[in-house]
Amino acid sequence: MKKIYFLLFFLLAAFACKKRNNTQAPIKNQNFEIAESFFFKNNDSSFYYFNKVTTTSKDSLQVAMAYNYMAVIQSDAGDYFGGQESLTLSLGFLNEQKETDLACLASNYNELGLNSTYFKKYTDAINYYNLALKFCRNDSYKLQFLNNKALAYQKSGAYSKAIDIYNEVLAKISNKKEYARVLSNAAKTKWLQNPNYNPLADFSKALQIRYSEKDEWGQNASYSHLADYYEKKKPDSAFSYLQKMYLIATKLNSPDDRLEALQKLIKLSPAAATKQYFQKYQNIDDSLQTARSAAKNQFALIRYDTEKSKADNLVLQKDNEGKRYQIIILIFGIVLLIVVGTLWYKKRKQRLELEAQNTIRENKLKTSQKVHDVVANGLYRIMSKLDNQETLKDNPIVNEIEELYEQSRDLSYERPKSKNQAFNEKIADTLKSFASESTRVVLVGNSPTFWEMVSEQAKDEVEHILQELMVNMDKHSQASDVVIKFEQAQQKINIYYTDNGIGISGKVQPNNGLTNTGTRIAAIGGTITFDTNVEKGLKIKISFPVS
């Protein structure tokens, strides 16, 4: 269950990352200490200060720890993609050869395993747990990693492998709460493997331990396991355990567990009570989705504001130094002007070449379509006539015409092949090429996983749409800040474009570029919305279904 996963990682993130094999403690700056004081009391503030640590600290381990904390906060708020991004950034600041970094490495890989399990990528999860075990030097944490690995095997249907690991952990574990958790998980796995197996003895033993240890999260899990077992054998007993699960999940303020309990109660409840449980489920689910969407946006804004503040401070520092070193700045400005001019010329040349290539490609596609419509269809009509003439039916020339027909059809569907480059890198290169000394371009959420479910056609169209927007920005908007945010909401891909330029007054007037943009988005079943009712600048939303 998600909350149990979270508690495990919280333990590792809060303690394992700090543990060192020597007596020297990591040097913390003030932002880090403030962030820790807010952790799980005010997570927005905690995230803000941890994000400041990542931009101000010179201690690589401290930066990695900050990203680790940020991943905990994001995952707990339901932003699993953002959590994966923070964990990946954390790994970039760690060295596998440094003993002091190993605990944080193990913690990062364990959480990546938990996120992969959430996304049902069980093979990836098992690989991450193996890496966590490789770098872990704490026997207690190793047993927890093994339990997580066994759970991934269980969910993937590899019950025998899961049971072997559970037996290994049970033989070594001494902590009562952890023993009860592994015992209950092992019993459920044995029952899933063999429906005739009776897990009640182990379920009851685990529940009694959890009662004696006052482990309410553990009781919540036991009620879930017992309800699953009794669902078909004794529905009344299952219903009773689900009611207990719902009550304790409410006490623990765990919306995911409340939803799980309500979902099962709806299935088992009498017809008269079904509507009541369904209404509760709908209200909790709507609130949860709204809260998680707000959290994702808040995290993105915090990162953007921090980056913007950092950039503004750099500009201010340069201005102050300029007053003291006017001659040096003048020389530097001349050199910078030459460099910027050269870069502008190269980017402009590159953009013109890209536009020319797109024009050539469109002309090729039009020509290939004409080949299909005129030549291929004409050849097909000739083939049909020849097939109807008995004297020519088996003539070799008919086969040659058929071969020409197939080749002409192949030409009509031929498309240029893209270079072997990750699409998130390709789109980043394209958009960043429009950045200049006077225009800052910021991308949010452009991760490799974001594009995994997007079709090649949609990628191609989105690339051209964004490029067209950036070209229009560069020509007309006079913007100094451009933010492009990528997010997936259920089965929709949403891309938000925002700039602080002069905007568009009145109704949007379509030109060739905007007309092509509308045609492209329509081709992938999407929409593009221009919001001109903003005080300054322009906001555009691009939305299309996940492939």
LINTAMO-V464733 format. One record per run of one state. SS is the DSSP state (a for helix, b for strand, c for the rest). FROM is the first residue (numbers start at 1). TO is the last residue. Records with the same first field share a line. If there is no record, write none. Layout:
BEGIN
SS = FROM-TO ; FROM-TO
END
This chain:
BEGIN
c = 1-1 ; 17-29 ; 39-42 ; 57-59 ; 77-79 ; 93-98 ; 119-121 ; 136-138 ; 157-158 ; 173-175 ; 194-199 ; 213-215 ; 234-234 ; 252-254 ; 269-270 ; 325-325 ; 388-395 ; 413-422 ; 433-439 ; 445-447 ; 452-455 ; 478-480 ; 490-491 ; 500-511 ; 524-526 ; 532-537 ; 546-547
a = 2-16 ; 30-38 ; 43-56 ; 60-76 ; 80-92 ; 99-118 ; 122-135 ; 139-156 ; 159-172 ; 176-193 ; 200-212 ; 216-233 ; 235-251 ; 255-268 ; 271-324 ; 326-387 ; 396-412 ; 423-432 ; 448-451 ; 456-477 ; 512-523
b = 440-444 ; 481-489 ; 492-499 ; 527-531 ; 538-545
END
